């Protein structure tokens, strides 16, 4: 398989830097797959699971926060606010965050608060999904 | 000449102050180490997001997006400008705070508008501008200690909201950027509205086709720009925090050195005064004894 360069940059670290064969990212309206020689493109990313198949055909699964991906001449750069391996996720904390967000969503609130709670619920859900706790 | 007791008191007080400056030096140098690591971890993101955003904007098709609306119909005198200003929570950091404040005042002079508002981070700046009677947002209350992504996101959201509701027409970020261990520089960074790079400014190596935006340019921009702004604010918070610790470290190091010099001088003075007192006493005793001998 032909591989391409991928760099995943989170706000606190460089999460991934190297070659990969297949990249699956969560776009706003569903997942998208990127392979070598993909058209130049900018994709808005949503909170969710990212999957990377490296050259040795092993898969990396991770959870990312919102951000965007830029594909340019076989070099893909993903810039997101957070990126975590499943092992790094604190399940208890994610569960608590999910419950808190659901609790807040039940109450009356401003549009901004609603957006906040929705976003934190989405973050907690994707964290739990990847650790198979949902 | 001051009496030896006075000099001794002075030496004591300098020694006490030196203990404090030395302790502050040690504290800020350990904080600095942590901040530097944080900075090194954040820098790829900070620069990456700026680079990629710039590149995207250069190759973006013409688009009508609220984040790029320069609001040309509003005259210079009427424009409402917001400044996010990052200062320290405490003083005693050399010229760190003063440089930031000076830059703010310069900005005030350059622009014609009177409708400025300040969003100040850090106690020092807040006190200063409050005392001088500037309009500052009192609900904008965040600390600059150990910056987090969450805080940057909250700040960015608030500022973007003010911009979208036409409460502000332009937003700038004023912070201190660290260039190297000895040098830092105050920067004024425009946050909103974003400028779209025109093709005439483009250098030759960037000739390429327009990228395809998925699902469409407008929604990609709507998701990138708020993100970009919180990313830039976070980067600026980390940069400013590191510069602050660095400035304090240098200032305290200089203070400790000065105290040492003063102690050296004073101890010489003290010894002279003590010697003079002894000499005088000896002379008195000798001359007293002489007169007594003569009387005999």
Interface residues (C-beta under 8 A of the other chain):
Chain A: X7 X9 X10 X11 X12 X13 X14 X27 X28 X29 X32 X39 X40 X41 X42 X43 X44 X45 X66 X67 X68 X70 X71 X72 X77 X79 X81 X82 X112
Chain B: X41 X42 X44 X45 X48 X49 X52 X55 X56 X149 X153 X157 X161 X208 X209 X211 X212 X213 X214 X215 X219 X220 X222 X223 X224 X227 X230 X231 X234
